[in-house]
């Protein structure tokens, strides 16, 4: 990969705000810099929206809502399908762009392009499948018509860790349902969303249906949008504390909300597990996206009889990882997103060690340009350690032994979060019991990656509400109307 290729790609990304189908500068001329976490260097300077710009974006979405809702479902679906096709043509550009602004290895970025694209394809098909029902009421005095309608203008807030997939996972069902959109990507990784907006434009999306603003003052710009009575839906992916604040703001106008919040995923390995599969699953569940995923396994709860063997085997694998810039050949672990992420990983490992845990590989920040932390395995983590309570969001695998099934369930459920869990066992009955007993919205049974565009993604407890993906995903952007008509035979 040449610097010339990278420079040309970055220069092609629009630097403005996408409002009403036009690329415009921020009203006050402010700009913000986007950095490569692998080098710490500025790679692009883009518009920095003000509250005025945010309201212009909402105005455009409101103005386009009626005509987009009236657009035939098949036409909406075909636009999404054209966007999917264009993404396949430009997949290498999108993969490289994500690697440059977020840091993930290029191979993983290609995987995200494939995953993110599936939401476009899936919801292009769902657009024409929005259904209602018709039937007699029980008394026979009338006929009931139940119909589905677009919620209306939506405000979508996406995180930095999956810049393409988080945008497509929200935008695609909104458009399929007939809703217009204002989207705010994360300040740390906004370029992919800007490039995706250009893709939608190239696919023929009407003006004002999707509007994008980038900003360094998220609260100041987002607040007035959420407070505006014309907005009807808020979707957010990010931390639980921020999600709680947004829900408080959304309560004023009783907005429909979807919240995909924090996680603290348990990865439970029983004594009858196939350890070859468990080790492979552990590597995928923990180190995908450099551990910076809400679905990343956070606590490896391993039966005491196989804990040492599992620790030895994952340590061998992790010790062989190559750390570096994501564009380099063979890199497994890229940089963390910023210095604060490195500080957090370091603090969590240090706390665990002080309480008696043992580092079998890694355990240190890397002294080089960029924000790198070694891929790490920590064994014998003691109860009360911060690493068991907080979402790590880094390449650290923490192992806790357990003695029996009830003990495993207690440890796994000992968190306010409930996004996803992973279980490895060769017992069908035990697997079924874990489905019933673990308090999470998703579960991987003998698999280490669960995300799929055709499946409902979302959590229980403090991990949020609502679902993205699957047949359920489009219903987050629809509202139900019941109509009663007289009995036509009376």
Protein Blocks (a to p, Z undefined) as FASTA:
>chain_A
ZZklmmmmmmmpcfbdceehiacddfklpacddddfknopafbdcddddfklmmmmmmmm
mmmmmmmmmpcfklmmmmmmmmmmmmmmmmmmmmmmmmmmnopafklmmmmmmmmmmmmm
mmmmmmmmcccdddddfkopaccddddddfbjcdddddfklmmlmmmmmmmmmmmnopac
dddddfklmmlmmmmmmmmmmnopaehkaccdddfblmlmmmmmmmpmkbcbdcddddfk
lmmmmmmmmmmnopacdddddddddcdddfkbcfklmmmmmmmmmmgghlpafklcfbdc
ddfklmmmmmmmmmmmmmmpccddfkbghiabdcdfblklmmmmmmmmmmmmmnopacfe
gjiacddedjdddddddehiaehiaklmpcfkpabdcddddfbfmlmmmmmmncfbdfbc
cdddfbfklmmmmmmmpccfbdcehiabfbdfkbccddehjnogcjeejjklmmmmcccd
ddddddfkZZ
